[in-house]
Amino acid sequence: MDVYRADCSRILKSFSSPGFCGWVTSVTFLLPLGDTMTKSTYRKKCLFGLTEGGHTAEILRLVGSLSGAYSPRHYVIAESDEMSAKKIHSLELARAQNDSTTEHTEYYLHRIPRSREVRQSWLSSVFTTLYSIWFSFPLVHRIKPDLVLCNGPGTCVPICVSALLLGILGIKKVIIVYVESICRVETLSLSGKILWHLSDYFIVQWPTLKEKYPKSVYLGRIV
């Protein structure tokens, strides 16, 4: 795994023109495809954590550029997040219209309790996050994704903790990729501060953050 991670890091650093397209290309190298290239081994099961508002728009731009090999796609949103649900269906409808292949349009929508509401106290958010993890782990265990990609608050921490537990328990190693919001220029978000320690790849979009967090991946603005 250490050799594999080193190879992934080398590939990520090799792009001479960092940016959105470069990052999407780099994602295809994050998961080993095996010695035998078959349709089943090439497909990678993905889980995306979405939050309301601008965070959803950011992550869906990334998802929209991923190839059909990243399928089936599982979207996880908060129970009350109807806006994200509509945007997901719109994105997948457009994908289906552009690609009639069934395997490229396979997606699922899941809901979990939101770990933290806006302006919720830090103390109470500990309990709501644990409550959300309680719901998230059975879901992530059932899906057993190859890749988790997320940004923003609300659902990311419970999903990533659950994915990490799969590896700790020896069930499956899941690659966790967290993309810090374009709005975070000099400091990390609360979710970012937590997932900095849990993710396999932590992507920032400003050089100031790259300077503060050298182990992060900086590819310029990707959303």
C-alpha positions as CSV (number, residue, x, y, z in Angstrom):
1,M,0.0,0.0,0.0
2,D,2.9,2.4,0.8
3,V,4.4,1.8,-2.7
4,Y,0.9,2.3,-4.2
5,R,0.4,5.5,-2.4
6,A,3.8,6.7,-3.5
7,D,3.0,6.0,-7.1
8,C,-0.3,7.9,-6.8
9,S,1.5,10.9,-5.3
10,R,4.1,10.8,-8.1
11,I,1.4,10.8,-10.7
12,L,-0.5,13.6,-9.0
13,K,2.6,15.8,-9.0
14,S,3.5,15.0,-12.6
15,F,0.8,17.3,-14.1
16,S,2.4,20.3,-15.6
17,S,-0.9,22.1,-16.0
18,P,-2.8,21.7,-12.7
19,G,-6.5,22.4,-12.7
20,F,-9.9,20.9,-13.1
21,C,-9.0,18.6,-16.1
22,G,-5.7,17.6,-14.5
23,W,-7.4,16.7,-11.2
24,V,-10.1,14.6,-13.0
25,T,-7.3,12.8,-14.8
26,S,-5.4,12.2,-11.6
27,V,-8.4,10.6,-10.0
28,T,-8.3,7.8,-12.6
29,F,-4.9,6.8,-11.2
30,L,-6.0,6.7,-7.5
31,L,-7.4,3.2,-7.9
32,P,-5.4,0.2,-9.1
33,L,-7.0,-1.5,-12.0
34,G,-5.4,-4.9,-11.6
35,D,-3.4,-6.9,-14.1
36,T,-6.4,-8.0,-16.2
37,M,-8.3,-5.1,-17.7
38,T,-11.9,-6.2,-17.9
39,K,-15.2,-4.3,-17.8
40,S,-15.9,-5.4,-14.3
41,T,-12.5,-4.6,-12.8
42,Y,-12.4,-1.2,-14.6
43,R,-15.6,-0.1,-13.0
44,K,-15.1,1.6,-9.6
45,K,-17.9,2.0,-7.1
46,C,-18.0,5.6,-5.8
47,L,-19.7,7.3,-2.9
48,F,-20.1,11.1,-3.0
49,G,-21.0,13.2,0.1
50,L,-23.1,16.3,-0.7
51,T,-24.1,19.3,1.3
52,E,-26.6,22.0,0.5
53,G,-25.8,25.2,-1.4
54,G,-22.5,25.9,-3.1
55,H,-20.8,22.8,-1.8
56,T,-23.2,20.6,-3.8
57,A,-22.5,22.7,-6.9
58,E,-18.8,22.2,-6.5
59,I,-18.9,18.4,-6.0
60,L,-21.3,17.9,-8.8
61,R,-19.0,19.7,-11.2
62,L,-16.3,17.2,-10.3
63,V,-18.7,14.2,-10.6
64,G,-19.9,15.4,-14.0
65,S,-16.4,15.2,-15.4
66,L,-15.7,11.7,-14.1
67,S,-15.8,9.0,-16.7
68,G,-18.4,6.3,-16.8
69,A,-15.9,3.9,-15.3
70,Y,-16.7,5.4,-11.9
71,S,-20.0,3.5,-11.6
72,P,-22.3,2.8,-9.8
73,R,-22.4,6.2,-8.2
74,H,-23.9,6.5,-4.7
75,Y,-24.9,10.0,-3.5
76,V,-25.4,10.7,0.2
77,I,-27.2,13.8,1.3
78,A,-28.9,15.0,4.5
79,E,-32.4,14.0,5.2
80,S,-33.9,17.5,4.6
81,D,-31.8,18.4,1.5
82,E,-34.2,18.4,-1.3
83,M,-32.2,20.9,-3.4
84,S,-29.2,18.6,-3.7
85,A,-31.5,15.7,-4.7
86,K,-33.0,17.7,-7.6
87,K,-29.5,18.7,-8.8
88,I,-28.3,15.1,-8.6
89,H,-31.3,13.9,-10.7
90,S,-30.7,16.6,-13.2
91,L,-27.0,15.7,-13.6
92,E,-27.7,12.0,-14.0
93,L,-30.5,12.7,-16.5
94,A,-28.1,14.8,-18.6
95,R,-25.5,12.0,-18.3
96,A,-28.1,9.4,-19.5
97,Q,-29.1,11.5,-22.4
98,N,-25.4,11.8,-23.5
99,D,-24.6,8.2,-22.9
100,S,-27.2,5.5,-23.4
101,T,-25.0,2.8,-21.9
102,T,-26.9,1.4,-18.8
103,E,-23.7,0.9,-16.8
104,H,-22.8,4.5,-17.1
105,T,-26.1,5.8,-15.7
106,E,-26.4,3.6,-12.6
107,Y,-26.8,5.8,-9.6
108,Y,-28.4,5.7,-6.2
109,L,-29.5,8.4,-3.7
110,H,-29.2,7.9,0.0
111,R,-30.1,10.0,3.0
112,I,-28.6,10.3,6.5
113,P,-29.2,12.6,9.5
114,R,-27.2,15.8,9.1
115,S,-24.2,15.8,11.5
116,R,-24.3,19.6,12.1
117,E,-26.7,22.4,11.4
118,V,-25.7,25.9,10.7
119,R,-24.8,27.8,13.9
120,Q,-25.3,24.6,16.0
121,S,-23.2,24.6,19.1
122,W,-20.0,22.7,19.1
123,L,-21.0,20.5,22.1
124,S,-24.3,19.4,20.7
125,S,-22.8,18.8,17.3
126,V,-20.6,16.1,18.8
127,F,-23.8,14.1,19.6
128,T,-25.5,14.7,16.3
129,T,-22.3,13.7,14.5
130,L,-22.2,10.4,16.4
131,Y,-25.9,9.9,15.7
132,S,-25.2,10.4,12.0
133,I,-22.2,8.0,12.0
134,W,-24.6,5.4,13.6
135,F,-26.7,5.6,10.4
136,S,-23.8,6.1,8.0
137,F,-21.7,3.0,8.9
138,P,-24.3,0.4,7.9
139,L,-24.9,2.3,4.6
140,V,-21.2,2.5,3.8
141,H,-20.7,-1.1,4.9
142,R,-23.4,-2.2,2.5
143,I,-22.1,-0.2,-0.4
144,K,-18.4,-0.9,0.2
145,P,-17.2,1.8,-2.2
146,D,-13.8,1.9,-3.8
147,L,-13.7,5.7,-3.6
148,V,-15.3,8.3,-1.3
149,L,-15.2,11.9,-2.7
150,C,-16.7,14.8,-0.7
151,N,-16.4,18.4,0.4
152,G,-18.3,20.7,2.8
153,P,-20.0,20.1,6.1
154,G,-23.1,18.0,7.0
155,T,-22.5,14.5,5.6
156,C,-18.7,14.3,4.9
157,V,-17.4,13.5,8.4
158,P,-19.8,10.6,9.1
159,I,-19.2,9.1,5.7
160,C,-15.5,9.4,5.9
161,V,-15.3,8.0,9.4
162,S,-17.4,5.1,8.3
163,A,-15.2,4.5,5.3
164,L,-12.1,4.6,7.5
165,L,-13.7,2.1,9.8
166,L,-14.1,-0.4,7.0
167,G,-10.3,-0.4,6.6
168,I,-9.6,-0.5,10.3
169,L,-11.9,-3.5,10.7
170,G,-10.2,-5.3,7.7
171,I,-13.4,-5.2,5.6
172,K,-12.2,-3.1,2.7
173,K,-9.6,-0.3,2.1
174,V,-11.5,2.7,0.8
175,I,-9.7,5.7,-0.8
176,I,-10.9,8.9,0.8
177,V,-10.6,12.1,-1.2
178,Y,-11.6,15.4,0.4
179,V,-11.8,18.6,-1.7
180,E,-11.6,21.8,0.4
181,S,-14.0,24.5,-0.8
182,I,-12.8,27.2,-3.2
183,C,-14.0,29.7,-0.5
184,R,-11.3,28.5,1.9
185,V,-8.3,30.7,1.0
186,E,-6.1,30.8,4.2
187,T,-7.7,28.5,6.7
188,L,-9.4,25.1,6.6
189,S,-13.1,24.6,7.3
190,L,-14.1,22.7,10.4
191,S,-14.7,19.6,8.2
192,G,-11.4,20.1,6.6
193,K,-9.5,20.3,9.9
194,I,-11.1,16.9,10.8
195,L,-10.7,15.2,7.5
196,W,-7.1,16.4,7.1
197,H,-6.2,13.6,9.4
198,L,-8.6,11.0,7.9
199,S,-8.4,11.4,4.2
200,D,-5.9,9.7,1.8
201,Y,-5.8,12.7,-0.4
202,F,-6.6,16.3,0.7
203,I,-7.0,18.7,-2.2
204,V,-6.8,22.5,-1.7
205,Q,-7.5,25.2,-4.3
206,W,-5.2,28.0,-3.1
207,P,-1.4,28.1,-2.8
208,T,-1.6,29.7,0.7
209,L,-3.2,26.5,2.0
210,K,-0.7,24.4,0.2
211,E,2.1,26.3,2.0
212,K,0.4,25.7,5.4
213,Y,-0.4,22.1,4.7
214,P,2.5,20.7,2.5
215,K,1.1,17.2,2.4
216,S,-2.0,18.5,0.7
217,V,-2.5,18.3,-3.1
218,Y,-2.7,21.6,-4.9
219,L,-4.0,21.5,-8.5
220,G,-5.1,25.1,-8.8
221,R,-8.8,25.9,-9.1
222,I,-10.7,22.8,-10.0
223,V,-14.3,24.0,-9.5
